[in-house]
Amino acid sequence: MMSYGDPSRWGEWVLDEERAEPIVRHAAEAGVTFFDTADVYSGGRSEEITGSLLRAIFPNRDDYVLATKVFLPVGEGVNDRGLSRKHVFSAIDGSLRRLGVDHVDLYQIHRWDPETPIEETMRALHDVVTSGKALYIGASSMSAWQFAKAQHVAEVNGWTKFVTMQNHHNLLYREDEREMIPLCTDQGVGLIPWSPLARGLLARAGSERGSVREDSDATRIGALYSDLENNRQILDRVAQVAAERGVPAAQVALSWVLRQPGVAAPIIGATRAGHVDDAVAALDLDLTDKELALLAEPYRPRVVIH
């Protein structure tokens, strides 16, 4: 749901509520029930649109799973960011108000907070759950040792543990395969990877066309996927498999992610109904072991970015 909000706050590729509505409705009609946002997206406008659209589309609150996040700055004040008890309590109330609900299903920490003791954060999140404002908690990109430490602190104190990890994972960035993914699969933590299409780069494998997102977010995309030579080698493999299968490159890239250990639901950002169609179709695109190996083989280690 990061793709929906206020273009003036977030980027030209962001859609307002009117343009988002038919895409979200199309997703719901296709069977999508998990919707992920964050308080920082478009300065809170994404949460407002998410809540408004889900209320209009789904007849019952229990028909969908709603997730949001806390950590990144939502204001200029020193307490408008981070994972302190003060900000966590303020942030969940703000998110619930913008979403127009009395609870979220999954409340996630957007990143690790080096300035707050993890004991304080995990106790605050536990209290959010026991208050009924969230049913489960999850985490996002961080080091495996940090995630393991947080889980240990929760376990020894009898507090709520994380049930999901929203990590960065796609054919162009696979560094979490070293430690984070094995840790999560061993502990039964569900993986909901963000950017499974590498900001759209994998969806355009075999094509020279760009996108509004790529043009407006070139610096960030360049930092995430800076090994251009290796990118091209991988993109060529995606294009090859897509051509042989007669399907769009996006379906091949998403199918690869879906078939990695522990993955429950890749987080896609759809700005066209066709993006939803490709994601749904990827569920039924059963890549062979040979194709999976062909796609994975060229990868070279990258600089770790959280």
Backbone hydrogen bonds, N-H to C=O, Kabsch-Sander energy under -0.5 kcal/mol:
donor,donor_aa,acceptor,acceptor_aa,energy
4,Y,1,M,-1.7
5,G,15,L,-2.7
9,R,6,D,-1.5
10,W,6,D,-1.8
11,G,7,P,-0.9
14,V,11,G,-1.7
15,L,3,S,-3.2
20,A,16,D,-2.0
21,E,17,E,-2.1
23,I,20,A,-0.7
24,V,20,A,-2.4
25,R,21,E,-2.5
26,H,22,P,-1.9
27,A,23,I,-2.2
28,A,24,V,-2.4
29,E,25,R,-2.5
30,A,26,H,-1.4
31,G,28,A,-1.3
32,V,27,A,-2.5
35,F,33,T,-0.5
35,F,65,V,-2.7
37,T,67,A,-2.3
39,D,69,K,-1.4
41,Y,38,A,-0.8
43,G,40,V,-1.8
44,G,41,Y,-1.5
45,R,42,S,-1.7
46,S,41,Y,-1.5
48,E,44,G,-1.7
49,I,45,R,-2.5
50,T,46,S,-2.8
51,G,47,E,-2.6
52,S,48,E,-2.2
53,L,49,I,-2.8
54,L,50,T,-2.4
55,R,51,G,-2.0
56,A,52,S,-1.5
57,I,53,L,-2.1
58,F,54,L,-2.4
63,D,60,N,-1.7
64,Y,61,R,-1.1
65,V,33,T,-3.8
66,L,64,Y,-0.5
67,A,35,F,-2.6
68,T,106,L,-1.9
70,V,108,Q,-2.1
71,F,72,L,-0.5
74,V,80,D,-2.5
80,D,77,G,-1.6
82,G,71,F,-3.4
88,V,84,S,-2.8
89,F,85,R,-2.2
90,S,86,K,-1.9
91,A,87,H,-3.3
92,I,88,V,-2.4
93,D,89,F,-1.5
94,G,90,S,-2.1
95,S,91,A,-2.7
96,L,92,I,-2.5
97,R,93,D,-2.0
98,R,94,G,-2.3
99,L,95,S,-2.8
100,G,96,L,-1.7
101,V,96,L,-1.5
104,V,133,K,-2.1
105,D,66,L,-1.5
106,L,66,L,-2.0
107,Y,136,Y,-2.3
108,Q,68,T,-2.5
108,Q,106,L,-0.6
109,I,138,G,-2.1
110,H,70,V,-3.0
110,H,108,Q,-0.6
116,T,113,D,-1.1
120,E,117,P,-0.7
121,T,117,P,-1.6
122,M,118,I,-2.9
123,R,119,E,-2.0
124,A,120,E,-2.1
125,L,121,T,-2.6
126,H,122,M,-2.2
127,D,123,R,-2.2
128,V,124,A,-1.9
129,V,125,L,-2.0
130,T,126,H,-2.8
131,S,127,D,-1.6
132,G,129,V,-1.7
133,K,128,V,-1.6
134,A,128,V,-0.8
135,L,104,V,-1.5
136,Y,105,D,-1.3
137,I,161,K,-0.5
138,G,107,Y,-2.0
139,A,164,T,-2.0
140,S,109,I,-0.8
141,S,166,Q,-1.2
147,F,143,S,-2.0
148,A,144,A,-2.7
149,K,145,W,-2.1
150,A,146,Q,-2.3
151,Q,147,F,-2.3
152,H,148,A,-2.2
153,V,149,K,-2.5
154,A,150,A,-2.1
155,E,151,Q,-2.4
156,V,152,H,-2.7
157,N,153,V,-1.2
158,G,154,A,-0.6
158,G,155,E,-1.0
159,W,154,A,-2.9
163,V,137,I,-2.7
164,T,137,I,-0.6
165,M,190,G,-2.5
166,Q,139,A,-3.1
167,N,165,M,-1.1
169,H,167,N,-0.7
169,H,194,W,-1.2
170,N,173,Y,-2.2
173,Y,170,N,-1.1
177,E,174,R,-1.8
178,R,175,E,-1.6
181,I,176,D,-2.9
183,L,179,E,-2.3
184,C,180,M,-2.5
185,T,181,I,-2.6
186,D,182,P,-2.1
187,Q,183,L,-1.9
188,G,184,C,-0.9
189,V,184,C,-2.6
190,G,163,V,-2.3
190,G,188,G,-0.5
191,L,262,G,-2.3
192,I,165,M,-2.2
194,W,167,N,-2.5
195,S,267,I,-0.7
198,A,195,S,-2.0
201,L,198,A,-2.0
202,L,197,L,-1.9
203,A,197,L,-0.6
204,R,200,G,-1.0
204,R,201,L,-0.5
205,A,202,L,-1.4
207,S,204,R,-2.3
215,D,211,S,-2.3
216,S,212,V,-2.3
217,D,213,R,-1.6
218,A,215,D,-0.6
221,I,217,D,-2.4
222,G,218,A,-2.6
223,A,219,T,-1.8
224,L,220,R,-1.9
225,Y,221,I,-2.3
226,S,223,A,-0.5
228,L,226,S,-1.7
231,N,227,D,-2.6
232,R,228,L,-2.2
233,Q,229,E,-1.8
234,I,230,N,-2.2
235,L,231,N,-3.1
236,D,232,R,-2.3
237,R,233,Q,-1.3
238,V,234,I,-2.2
239,A,235,L,-2.6
240,Q,236,D,-2.2
241,V,237,R,-2.5
242,A,238,V,-2.5
243,A,239,A,-2.4
244,E,240,Q,-2.3
245,R,241,V,-2.2
246,G,242,A,-1.7
247,V,242,A,-2.0
251,Q,248,P,-0.7
252,V,248,P,-1.1
253,A,249,A,-2.4
254,L,250,A,-2.5
255,S,251,Q,-2.3
256,W,252,V,-2.0
257,V,253,A,-1.7
258,L,254,L,-2.7
259,R,255,S,-1.2
260,Q,257,V,-1.9
263,V,260,Q,-1.6
264,A,191,L,-3.3
265,A,191,L,-1.2
267,I,193,P,-3.2
268,I,266,P,-0.8
270,A,268,I,-0.6
271,T,269,G,-0.5
275,H,272,R,-1.2
276,V,272,R,-1.0
277,D,273,A,-2.0
278,D,274,G,-2.3
279,A,275,H,-1.8
280,V,276,V,-2.5
281,A,277,D,-2.6
282,A,278,D,-1.8
283,L,279,A,-0.6
283,L,280,V,-1.1
284,D,281,A,-1.3
285,L,281,A,-0.5
285,L,282,A,-0.6
286,D,284,D,-1.2
287,L,285,L,-1.2
292,L,288,T,-2.7
293,A,289,D,-2.2
294,L,290,K,-2.3
295,L,291,E,-2.2
296,A,292,L,-1.8
297,E,293,A,-2.1
299,Y,296,A,-1.3
